Amino acid sequence: MTPAQASSPPPPDRTLRRERRGWYSYDWAMSVFNTSVTTVFLAPYLTSIAEAAADPEGRIHPLGIGIPSGSFFGYVLSLSVVLQVFVLPLTGAVADRSGRKRQLLAGFAFLGSLCTMALFFVAGERYLLGAGLFVVANLCFGAATVVYYSWLPDLAGPDERDAVSSRGWAFGYLGGAALLAANLALFTRYESLGLTEGEAVRICLASAGVWWAGFTVVSVALLRNRRPRESELVPAPGSGALVGGFRQLGATLRDLRRYRLTLWFLAAYLLFNDGVQTIIGVSAQYGAEELELSQTTLVSTILLVQVVAFFGAVVLGRVAAAIGAKRTVLGALVVWTGVLVAAYFLTPGAAVQFYLLAVVIGFVLGGTQALSRSLFSQLIPPGREAEYFGFYEISDRGTTWLGPFLFALTYQVTESYRYAIFSLVFFFVVGGVLLATLDMRRAIVEAGNVPPERL
């Protein structure tokens, strides 16, 4: 019997299957924030609000600093991640130490969803209100996702994680597509419903908050807490979870030097996932401002990406079972590089070209994200899942800062969205090289885990 076979768990019992359904349902719940808010509606809408408040030279002055209105959303997205750099690892440490993941998931998800609902009130020239609500919502989104991800090692053994992670992402894409389809129906008929375009967008933004909160109830009901692994935690007699979390975080930061290969993977992931998330975050802005595509085209394109991504996550999950997750991710990064080259040469107004590129993006999107998540779960020392996923989530869905900053800065310097989108090639090339040179099997063993049969 091989080590991988020895580590394989028995078929899941009824309790584990129930808990997995709860885990999948949270991806279904939260994915609408990425699709309807971050990817589709908020970037162009908040840009238009900023443009309405701009001076005759097209500049706005938040906090007295003059910037082009076209750069505003990129900087807002970057700010939300700068804050997460400090908050998310601490969130993970508290989750691991307290053993109250269900309560933390519920708290962050419900606060984030309330801020998302409040985006309905962003109108006129209230670009600062929109920015503030998005920063808080995105911060809560990231914190809740840290807690959510940390359940993966409890729900699947080493050889199951690629499949379970891919299934979660697939459910997420279906959830995002379902609400986006409803939003598209509303947006395309807003005049017949007696709404303005802005009112329709605000309803779509608020609906994501309602969806997120509603289905989180299902997840919290099905998932269960687990006792912390006390042997893995820093003793802190008499201290609360927050104080203990700070101590645990400090200990982990010192201890990270023992897991150099885990840090290597994080560095690679930080780079190539920054590229992925920035494309997701700015694609609508690029399509609207540079390619002059209609809002209906942009929304339907993102809907197409969601549908294709469901199949892509499933297919690439099966590819990973045959050739290994690392090789599958590297192949996907090559495709992502090609996507950016093609995006640079897209013809303004050519909706068909945009749709074709969306199909390619959708196919590699799910596999890149799901398999990266399952790979990283193999590199975490036992008992510190939420804490390590806090570092991971800093550059996860919609929470990048290097990519949006480079995109915004390139646009500010060149005044060209084409140069801005092409600049993102850097992240895929450098991140791919780092991943290709990482010895995954050795990294998993050094973290104290059993490697899966195929990597």
Backbone hydrogen bonds, N-H to C=O, Kabsch-Sander energy under -0.5 kcal/mol:
donor,donor_aa,acceptor,acceptor_aa,energy
6,A,2,T,-2.6
7,S,3,P,-1.7
8,S,4,A,-0.7
8,S,5,Q,-0.8
17,R,13,D,-2.6
18,R,14,R,-2.2
19,E,15,T,-2.1
20,R,16,L,-2.6
21,R,17,R,-2.0
22,G,18,R,-1.7
23,W,19,E,-2.1
24,Y,20,R,-3.0
25,S,21,R,-2.1
26,Y,22,G,-1.0
26,Y,23,W,-0.5
27,D,23,W,-1.0
28,W,24,Y,-1.8
29,A,25,S,-1.9
30,M,26,Y,-3.0
31,S,27,D,-1.8
32,V,29,A,-0.5
33,F,30,M,-1.9
34,N,30,M,-0.7
35,T,31,S,-2.2
36,S,32,V,-1.8
37,V,32,V,-0.9
37,V,33,F,-0.7
38,T,33,F,-2.5
39,T,34,N,-2.6
40,V,35,T,-1.8
41,F,36,S,-1.5
42,L,37,V,-2.2
43,A,37,V,-0.5
45,Y,41,F,-1.9
46,L,42,L,-3.6
47,T,43,A,-1.9
48,S,44,P,-2.0
49,I,45,Y,-2.1
50,A,46,L,-2.4
51,E,47,T,-2.4
52,A,48,S,-1.9
53,A,49,I,-1.1
54,A,51,E,-0.8
55,D,59,R,-2.7
58,G,55,D,-2.7
60,I,67,I,-2.6
64,G,61,H,-1.7
65,I,62,P,-1.9
66,G,64,G,-0.6
67,I,60,I,-2.3
69,S,58,G,-1.9
71,S,68,P,-1.6
72,F,68,P,-0.5
72,F,69,S,-0.9
75,Y,71,S,-1.8
76,V,72,F,-2.3
77,L,73,F,-2.7
78,S,74,G,-1.8
79,L,75,Y,-2.4
80,S,76,V,-2.0
81,V,77,L,-1.1
81,V,78,S,-0.5
82,V,78,S,-2.1
83,L,79,L,-1.9
84,Q,80,S,-1.0
85,V,81,V,-1.9
86,F,82,V,-0.6
86,F,83,L,-1.0
87,V,83,L,-1.6
88,L,84,Q,-2.4
91,T,87,V,-2.4
92,G,88,L,-2.3
93,A,89,P,-2.1
94,V,90,L,-2.5
95,A,91,T,-2.4
96,D,92,G,-2.6
97,R,93,A,-2.2
98,S,94,V,-3.0
99,G,95,A,-1.6
104,L,100,R,-2.0
105,L,101,K,-3.0
106,A,102,R,-2.4
107,G,103,Q,-2.5
108,F,104,L,-2.4
109,A,105,L,-2.3
110,F,106,A,-2.5
111,L,107,G,-2.0
112,G,108,F,-2.5
113,S,109,A,-2.3
114,L,110,F,-1.9
115,C,111,L,-2.0
116,T,112,G,-1.9
117,M,113,S,-2.4
118,A,114,L,-2.0
119,L,115,C,-0.5
119,L,116,T,-1.1
120,F,117,M,-1.7
121,F,118,A,-2.0
122,V,119,L,-1.8
123,A,121,F,-0.9
126,R,123,A,-2.0
127,Y,125,E,-1.7
130,G,126,R,-2.0
131,A,127,Y,-2.2
132,G,128,L,-2.6
133,L,129,L,-2.5
134,F,130,G,-2.1
135,V,131,A,-2.4
136,V,132,G,-2.0
137,A,133,L,-2.6
138,N,134,F,-3.1
139,L,135,V,-2.0
140,C,136,V,-2.5
141,F,137,A,-2.5
142,G,138,N,-2.3
143,A,139,L,-2.2
144,A,140,C,-2.8
145,T,141,F,-2.0
146,V,142,G,-2.0
147,V,143,A,-1.6
148,Y,144,A,-2.4
149,Y,145,T,-3.0
150,S,146,V,-1.5
151,W,148,Y,-1.4
152,L,149,Y,-2.1
154,D,151,W,-1.0
155,L,151,W,-1.2
155,L,152,L,-0.9
156,A,152,L,-1.2
160,E,157,G,-1.5
161,R,157,G,-1.3
164,V,160,E,-2.6
165,S,161,R,-3.0
166,S,162,D,-2.3
167,R,163,A,-2.2
168,G,164,V,-2.1
169,W,165,S,-2.2
170,A,166,S,-2.3
171,F,167,R,-2.3
172,G,168,G,-2.1
173,Y,169,W,-2.3
174,L,170,A,-2.0
175,G,171,F,-2.5
176,G,172,G,-2.8
177,A,173,Y,-2.4
178,A,174,L,-2.4
179,L,175,G,-2.0
180,L,176,G,-2.0
181,A,177,A,-2.5
182,A,178,A,-1.6
183,N,179,L,-2.6
184,L,180,L,-2.7
185,A,181,A,-2.1
186,L,182,A,-2.1
187,F,183,N,-3.0
188,T,184,L,-2.5
189,R,185,A,-0.7
189,R,186,L,-0.7
190,Y,187,F,-1.2
193,L,189,R,-1.3
194,G,191,E,-1.5
195,L,190,Y,-3.0
200,A,196,T,-2.2
201,V,197,E,-2.2
202,R,198,G,-2.3
203,I,199,E,-2.1
204,C,200,A,-2.0
205,L,201,V,-2.4
206,A,202,R,-2.2
207,S,203,I,-2.2
208,A,204,C,-1.1
208,A,205,L,-0.5
209,G,205,L,-0.9
210,V,206,A,-1.8
211,W,207,S,-2.5
212,W,208,A,-2.5
213,A,209,G,-2.2
214,G,210,V,-2.5
215,F,211,W,-2.3
216,T,212,W,-1.2
217,V,213,A,-1.0
217,V,214,G,-0.5
218,V,214,G,-0.6
219,S,215,F,-1.6
220,V,216,T,-2.7
221,A,217,V,-1.7
222,L,218,V,-1.5
223,L,219,S,-2.6
230,E,228,P,-1.4
232,E,229,R,-2.4
233,L,230,E,-1.5
239,S,236,A,-2.1
244,G,240,G,-2.9
245,G,241,A,-2.1
246,F,242,L,-2.0
247,R,243,V,-2.0
248,Q,244,G,-2.8
249,L,245,G,-2.7
250,G,246,F,-2.3
251,A,247,R,-2.2
252,T,248,Q,-2.5
253,L,249,L,-2.5
254,R,250,G,-1.7
255,D,251,A,-2.2
256,L,252,T,-1.9
257,R,254,R,-0.8
258,R,255,D,-2.3
259,Y,256,L,-1.7
263,L,259,Y,-1.9
264,W,260,R,-1.9
265,F,261,L,-2.2
266,L,262,T,-2.3
267,A,263,L,-2.4
268,A,264,W,-2.3
269,Y,265,F,-3.1
270,L,266,L,-2.9
271,L,267,A,-1.6
272,F,268,A,-2.5
273,N,269,Y,-2.5
274,D,270,L,-1.0
275,G,271,L,-1.5
276,V,272,F,-1.9
277,Q,273,N,-3.1
278,T,274,D,-2.1
279,I,275,G,-2.0
280,I,276,V,-2.1
281,G,277,Q,-2.5
282,V,278,T,-2.4
283,S,279,I,-1.3
284,A,39,T,-0.6
286,Y,282,V,-2.8
287,G,283,S,-2.7
288,A,284,A,-2.3
289,E,285,Q,-2.8
290,E,286,Y,-1.8
291,L,286,Y,-1.6
293,L,287,G,-2.5
298,L,294,S,-2.1
299,V,295,Q,-2.6
300,S,296,T,-2.4
301,T,297,T,-2.0
302,I,298,L,-2.0
303,L,299,V,-2.1
304,L,300,S,-2.1
305,V,301,T,-2.3
306,Q,302,I,-2.2
307,V,303,L,-2.0
308,V,304,L,-2.6
309,A,305,V,-2.7
310,F,306,Q,-1.3
311,F,307,V,-1.2
312,G,308,V,-2.7
313,A,309,A,-2.8
314,V,310,F,-1.6
315,V,311,F,-2.9
316,L,312,G,-2.8
317,G,313,A,-1.5
318,R,314,V,-1.6
319,V,315,V,-2.2
320,A,316,L,-2.5
321,A,317,G,-1.4
322,A,318,R,-1.0
322,A,319,V,-0.7
323,I,319,V,-2.8
324,G,320,A,-2.1
326,K,455,L,-1.8
328,T,324,G,-1.6
329,V,325,A,-2.5
330,L,326,K,-2.3
331,G,327,R,-2.1
332,A,328,T,-1.9
333,L,329,V,-2.0
334,V,330,L,-1.5
335,V,331,G,-1.5
336,W,332,A,-2.3
337,T,333,L,-1.9
338,G,334,V,-1.8
339,V,335,V,-1.9
340,L,336,W,-1.7
341,V,337,T,-1.8
342,A,338,G,-2.4
343,A,339,V,-2.4
344,Y,340,L,-1.8
345,F,341,V,-0.9
345,F,342,A,-0.6
346,L,343,A,-1.1
349,G,291,L,-2.6
350,A,347,T,-2.1
351,A,349,G,-1.5
354,F,350,A,-1.5
355,Y,351,A,-2.4
356,L,352,V,-2.4
357,L,353,Q,-2.2
358,A,354,F,-1.8
359,V,355,Y,-1.7
360,V,356,L,-1.5
361,I,357,L,-2.4
362,G,358,A,-2.9
363,F,359,V,-1.9
364,V,360,V,-1.6
365,L,361,I,-2.0
366,G,362,G,-1.0
367,G,363,F,-0.5
368,T,364,V,-2.1
369,Q,365,L,-1.9
370,A,366,G,-2.9
371,L,367,G,-2.1
372,S,368,T,-1.3
373,R,369,Q,-2.0
374,S,370,A,-2.0
375,L,371,L,-2.3
376,F,372,S,-2.4
377,S,373,R,-1.8
378,Q,374,S,-0.8
378,Q,375,L,-1.0
379,L,376,F,-1.8
380,I,377,S,-0.7
384,R,381,P,-1.7
387,E,92,G,-0.6
388,Y,384,R,-2.4
389,F,385,E,-2.4
390,G,386,A,-1.1
391,F,387,E,-1.0
392,Y,388,Y,-2.0
393,E,389,F,-2.8
394,I,390,G,-0.8
394,I,391,F,-0.5
395,S,392,Y,-1.4
396,D,393,E,-1.8
399,T,396,D,-2.7
405,F,401,W,-1.8
406,L,402,L,-2.7
407,F,403,G,-2.8
408,A,404,P,-2.8
409,L,405,F,-2.9
410,T,406,L,-2.8
411,Y,407,F,-2.1
412,Q,408,A,-2.4
413,V,409,L,-2.1
414,T,410,T,-2.9
415,E,411,Y,-3.1
420,A,416,S,-1.5
421,I,417,Y,-2.4
422,F,418,R,-2.2
423,S,419,Y,-1.7
424,L,421,I,-1.1
425,V,422,F,-1.9
426,F,423,S,-1.2
427,F,424,L,-1.0
428,F,424,L,-0.9
429,V,425,V,-2.2
430,V,426,F,-2.2
431,G,427,F,-1.8
432,G,428,F,-1.9
433,V,429,V,-2.0
434,L,430,V,-2.1
435,L,431,G,-2.1
436,A,432,G,-2.5
437,T,433,V,-1.5
438,L,435,L,-1.4
440,M,438,L,-1.2
443,A,439,D,-2.0
444,I,440,M,-2.5
445,V,441,R,-2.0
446,E,442,R,-2.5
447,A,443,A,-1.2
448,G,445,V,-1.7
449,N,444,I,-2.1
